[in-house]
Amino acid sequence: MPFRERYTGLINRYRDRLPVHDDTRIISLGEGNTPLIRLNNIPGIIGKDVDIYVKYEGLNPTGSFKDRGMTMAVTKAVEEGSRAIICASTGNTSAAAAAYAARAGITAFVLIPEGKIAMGKLAQAMMHGSVVIQIKGNFDDGMRLVKEVAEEAPVTIVNSINPYRLQGQKTAAFEIVEELGRAPDYHCLPVGNAGNITAHWIGYCEYSSASGDHVTEACAFCHGQCRYAGGAIVGNRPKMVGYQAAGSAPFMRGAMVDNPDTVATAIRIGHPQSWDMAWKVKDESGGWFDECSDAEILATQKLLAENEGVFCEPASATSLAGALNDINTGKIPEGSSIVCTLTGHGLKDPDTAIKQSTAPMLTVEATLDSVKTAILDNMS
Ligand SMILES: *Cc1c(COP(=O)(O)O)cnc(C)c1O
């Protein structure tokens, strides 16, 4: 068998584009390099001639894109001598923080909203040995507390306000351009804190600039972690489209939302931390924000699972739900190439999936006859 180089994670793969040194100890679980899956059936179902790809970030080591940012954030925390990290989380950040801290041999403290995180994510935080602090409040309360406590205790914040997070997450855009040979026309993402939409834009800008440096104004917010050279853009860049859950849509309201609510718990965020950057991303890219109802989000999660074999969590389905709405109205025209980020794996939140499942679940006697009857009655 021919020798193929072992994949050892996104920092090693994109070392020259990330803020690491030759002797930096890399904390990695082999994150990144996720599949870009072309939808074969859904364009036909909606009767539109569009090229839709889903970037299946649920296949990262802890089941969400948060691993891309966490490998960078924990690598730098360790390099800077930190012994403990802390985050507020709707679930996936805590799962990633817990796992990468375990890998690094440091402590993770995670603040989660009591009763509002999906079961799989809680299991991960607990299993990886992090200190789980449930707070009687929502994500936004947790985020405020994390910022306050980090002023008084020796802990490194690994939420997406940590600029290394966005540096790691920008690599998803690199992978997409390398695989398609160009950027897509539209890139659609679910938006919570809006770190990921910002990170993707940084990645697309950096990759399409002649100098190899990135040229987005969002860079001005990166606290010096990015190289802001202002070189000419030579490659194409997508319009960035951010979709929110209707009950948790500050970008649609144009103001912070105090009591966000949605079945898509990963984006149940009313006070986005990357507010200014995300508006810049929208303006620079010529994209827009829109919202989807919980019913649309769940229906799309199911559509994707049943027709393409791809299982994502509810928040993730928001990108495709929004894209399908905009394809239907023609805002995203036929003939377009579209990438939708599926931010997390469906197995994260089995409760919501089972609750909305309508697939037949039969209980029969353990006899050949009854099993055969069940099969013949349900052939399609
Ligand atoms: C974190 C997360 C989001 C939101 O990403 P932001 O960078 O906060 O906008 C969306 N979906 C899932 C599954 C997530 O874990």
The ligand as an SDF file (V2000), in Angstrom:
LIG
                    3D

 15 15  0  0  0  0  0  0  0  0999 V2000
  -21.2900   27.2640   18.7790 C   0  0  0  0  0  0  0  0  0  0  0  0
  -22.2790   26.7410   17.8300 C   0  0  0  0  0  0  0  0  0  0  0  0
  -22.9370   27.5570   16.8910 C   0  0  0  0  0  0  0  0  0  0  0  0
  -22.7740   29.0400   16.8600 C   0  0  0  0  0  0  0  0  0  0  0  0
  -21.5060   29.4920   16.4700 O   0  0  0  0  0  0  0  0  0  0  0  0
  -21.0840   30.9980   16.7790 P   0  0  0  0  0  0  0  0  0  0  0  0
  -19.6740   31.0770   16.4580 O   0  0  0  0  0  0  0  0  0  0  0  0
  -21.3720   31.2000   18.2530 O   0  0  0  0  0  0  0  0  0  0  0  0
  -21.9560   31.8760   15.9550 O   0  0  0  0  0  0  0  0  0  0  0  0
  -23.8010   26.9610   15.9890 C   0  0  0  0  0  0  0  0  0  0  0  0
  -24.0360   25.6510   16.0070 N   0  0  0  0  0  0  0  0  0  0  0  0
  -23.4390   24.8270   16.8860 C   0  0  0  0  0  0  0  0  0  0  0  0
  -23.7530   23.3890   16.8560 C   0  0  0  0  0  0  0  0  0  0  0  0
  -22.5440   25.3420   17.8260 C   0  0  0  0  0  0  0  0  0  0  0  0
  -21.9630   24.5160   18.7060 O   0  0  0  0  0  0  0  0  0  0  0  0
  1  2  1  0
  2  3  1  0
  2 14  2  0
  3  4  1  0
  3 10  2  0
  4  5  1  0
  5  6  1  0
  6  7  2  0
  6  8  1  0
  6  9  1  0
 10 11  1  0
 11 12  2  0
 12 13  1  0
 12 14  1  0
 14 15  1  0
M  END
$$$$
